[in-house]
Amino acid sequence: MASDRAGVVVVGAGIAGVACAGELRRAGVPVEIRERGRVAGGRMASKRFDGRPADLGAAYLTVSDPDFAEVVHGWQAAGLAREWTDTFVAYDNGGRREAPGPMRWAAPGGLRSLVEHLAWDLTVVVDRLVLGVEPGPTVDGRRCAAVVLAMPGPQAALLLAPALAAATKVVERQRWAPTLSAVLRFPARRWADFRGAFVNDHPLLSLVCDDGDRRGDGAPVLVAHTTPGFAAGHLAQPTGAAPAVEAAVRDLLALPERAVHVHVHRWTYASPSAGADSGFHLDDDGIGLAGDAFGEPRVQTAWRSGRDLGRALARRLA
Ligand SMILES: Cc1cc2nc3c(=O)[nH]c(=O)nc-3n(C[C@H](O)[C@H](O)[C@H](O)COP(=O)(O)OP(=O)(O)OC[C@H]3O[C@@H](n4cnc5c(N)ncnc54)[C@H](O)[C@@H]3O)c2cc1C
């Protein structure tokens, strides 16, 4: 972007920000994404262990929106996404049962690869922590045509000047819960096939996925997500939770061996709970908000929220 004055600044290179920027770019509006992390993806996060990516944010995608289905089929045609399973198991009331559900999609290269694919022709400035948004609008002191904050509400709240009352009100209504994700690497696959397991009524675990099955390489890797309550007690020092998470997973799946490595990631803002009235926010100050808080907390919601905000902004700026 030659000058901030003419363009839109999208803060956050998760799927909502990338979908929004893509829509603006297609409409001919200059747009730049600024991302505080080293890579795009946000909570569609894949981290490499000895060169192999494991998904430690979103566990999979589900698809019900026909427009999002087109995007997913584009990823599939590019060899980036594949149908994984429509059947998990559920642990509850002391038992284990099959839990049929919607088709869940996975990415052999990790879910982050899907966001990177959508962003390939966009300007994404990484390692760029945005510090403040003021009326104008200005981002870190420079004027632009509009600003999109595509991130969890509490992160957006840190950026919004108090004078930006409409957007501040929206983010303050949001309620978010934390999760810890643990990547457990084992010496061998010593568990019965299960793909993914919902763990109900457990004090520590909420979901366990077979990452080798999900990614299709059969690696002996499990990824466990904890309950918000357990995560809340370990946000200051998430690595300290590793022994308890490993013990809970081994107990659940009756695993004979210890993991050779456990990595714990903290998601302070993993999942929003309060529903919103609309699919995004765009106010007269030129501030837009998008993300999964504007509907069911899912990848599809974040994508649609960003896409729809991009369309609305393109119409306004045309
Ligand atoms: C553990 C976990 C499991 C999940 N499981 C599923 C699932 O199975 N299926 C499903 O559909 N969804 C799942 N989700 C939800 C899904 O990941 C999200 O709905 C989706 O990825 C949200 O995308 P987003 O673009 O709205 O936000 P994010 O992906 O959070 O993107 C926000 C971006 O903004 C950046 N940012 C924040 N502040 C700043 C700043 N000041 N300056 C610059 N950049 C900034 C962040 O670094 C981040 O990259 C899961 C989420 C988690 C955490």
Ligand as a Chemical Component Dictionary entry (heavy atoms), coordinates in Angstrom:
data_LIG
# 
_chem_comp.id                   LIG 
_chem_comp.type                 NON-POLYMER 
_chem_comp.pdbx_formal_charge   0 
_chem_comp.three_letter_code    LIG 
# 
loop_
_chem_comp_atom.comp_id 
_chem_comp_atom.atom_id 
_chem_comp_atom.alt_atom_id 
_chem_comp_atom.type_symbol 
_chem_comp_atom.charge 
_chem_comp_atom.model_Cartn_x 
_chem_comp_atom.model_Cartn_y 
_chem_comp_atom.model_Cartn_z 
_chem_comp_atom.pdbx_ordinal 
LIG C1  C1  C 0 -8.097  -24.551 21.037 1  
LIG C2  C2  C 0 -9.065  -24.131 19.968 2  
LIG C3  C3  C 0 -9.838  -25.101 19.318 3  
LIG C4  C4  C 0 -10.716 -24.721 18.308 4  
LIG N1  N1  N 0 -11.393 -25.686 17.631 5  
LIG C5  C5  C 0 -12.156 -25.345 16.559 6  
LIG C6  C6  C 0 -12.735 -26.337 15.749 7  
LIG O1  O1  O 0 -12.510 -27.539 15.957 8  
LIG N2  N2  N 0 -13.507 -25.953 14.693 9  
LIG C7  C7  C 0 -13.717 -24.640 14.403 10 
LIG O2  O2  O 0 -14.402 -24.337 13.420 11 
LIG N3  N3  N 0 -13.158 -23.658 15.161 12 
LIG C8  C8  C 0 -12.376 -23.999 16.214 13 
LIG N4  N4  N 0 -11.776 -23.007 16.960 14 
LIG C9  C9  C 0 -12.098 -21.618 16.671 15 
LIG C10 C10 C 0 -11.349 -21.085 15.435 16 
LIG O3  O3  O 0 -9.963  -21.307 15.600 17 
LIG C11 C11 C 0 -11.637 -19.609 15.321 18 
LIG O4  O4  O 0 -13.048 -19.446 15.156 19 
LIG C12 C12 C 0 -10.985 -18.884 14.140 20 
LIG O5  O5  O 0 -9.693  -19.368 13.871 21 
LIG C13 C13 C 0 -10.972 -17.405 14.490 22 
LIG O6  O6  O 0 -10.329 -16.647 13.485 23 
LIG P1  P1  P 0 -10.203 -15.068 13.635 24 
LIG O7  O7  O 0 -9.559  -14.594 12.389 25 
LIG O8  O8  O 0 -11.531 -14.506 13.988 26 
LIG O9  O9  O 0 -9.294  -14.803 14.913 27 
LIG P2  P2  P 0 -7.803  -15.248 15.217 28 
LIG O10 O10 O 0 -7.491  -16.508 14.497 29 
LIG O11 O11 O 0 -7.660  -15.227 16.692 30 
LIG O12 O12 O 0 -6.908  -14.099 14.572 31 
LIG C14 C14 C 0 -6.616  -12.894 15.241 32 
LIG C15 C15 C 0 -5.224  -12.437 14.833 33 
LIG O13 O13 O 0 -5.010  -11.113 15.312 34 
LIG C16 C16 C 0 -3.672  -10.997 15.734 35 
LIG N5  N5  N 0 -3.567  -9.854  16.637 36 
LIG C17 C17 C 0 -4.171  -9.698  17.857 37 
LIG N6  N6  N 0 -3.833  -8.501  18.392 38 
LIG C18 C18 C 0 -3.016  -7.890  17.504 39 
LIG C19 C19 C 0 -2.343  -6.623  17.488 40 
LIG N7  N7  N 0 -2.451  -5.747  18.498 41 
LIG N8  N8  N 0 -1.563  -6.308  16.413 42 
LIG C20 C20 C 0 -1.445  -7.172  15.369 43 
LIG N9  N9  N 0 -2.054  -8.401  15.329 44 
LIG C21 C21 C 0 -2.845  -8.743  16.385 45 
LIG C22 C22 C 0 -3.405  -12.347 16.396 46 
LIG O14 O14 O 0 -2.012  -12.614 16.499 47 
LIG C23 C23 C 0 -4.122  -13.299 15.449 48 
LIG O15 O15 O 0 -3.258  -13.782 14.426 49 
LIG C24 C24 C 0 -10.863 -23.350 17.955 50 
LIG C25 C25 C 0 -10.096 -22.392 18.619 51 
LIG C26 C26 C 0 -9.191  -22.773 19.598 52 
LIG C27 C27 C 0 -8.332  -21.730 20.257 53 
# 
loop_
_chem_comp_bond.comp_id 
_chem_comp_bond.atom_id_1 
_chem_comp_bond.atom_id_2 
_chem_comp_bond.value_order 
_chem_comp_bond.pdbx_ordinal 
LIG C1  C2  SING 1  
LIG C2  C3  SING 2  
LIG C2  C26 DOUB 3  
LIG C3  C4  DOUB 4  
LIG C4  N1  SING 5  
LIG C4  C24 SING 6  
LIG N1  C5  DOUB 7  
LIG C5  C6  SING 8  
LIG C5  C8  SING 9  
LIG C6  O1  DOUB 10 
LIG C6  N2  SING 11 
LIG N2  C7  SING 12 
LIG C7  O2  DOUB 13 
LIG C7  N3  SING 14 
LIG N3  C8  DOUB 15 
LIG C8  N4  SING 16 
LIG N4  C9  SING 17 
LIG N4  C24 SING 18 
LIG C9  C10 SING 19 
LIG C10 O3  SING 20 
LIG C10 C11 SING 21 
LIG C11 O4  SING 22 
LIG C11 C12 SING 23 
LIG C12 O5  SING 24 
LIG C12 C13 SING 25 
LIG C13 O6  SING 26 
LIG O6  P1  SING 27 
LIG P1  O7  DOUB 28 
LIG P1  O8  SING 29 
LIG P1  O9  SING 30 
LIG O9  P2  SING 31 
LIG P2  O10 DOUB 32 
LIG P2  O11 SING 33 
LIG P2  O12 SING 34 
LIG O12 C14 SING 35 
LIG C14 C15 SING 36 
LIG C15 O13 SING 37 
LIG C15 C23 SING 38 
LIG O13 C16 SING 39 
LIG C16 N5  SING 40 
LIG C16 C22 SING 41 
LIG N5  C17 SING 42 
LIG N5  C21 SING 43 
LIG C17 N6  DOUB 44 
LIG N6  C18 SING 45 
LIG C18 C19 SING 46 
LIG C18 C21 DOUB 47 
LIG C19 N7  SING 48 
LIG C19 N8  DOUB 49 
LIG N8  C20 SING 50 
LIG C20 N9  DOUB 51 
LIG N9  C21 SING 52 
LIG C22 O14 SING 53 
LIG C22 C23 SING 54 
LIG C23 O15 SING 55 
LIG C24 C25 DOUB 56 
LIG C25 C26 SING 57 
LIG C26 C27 SING 58 
# 
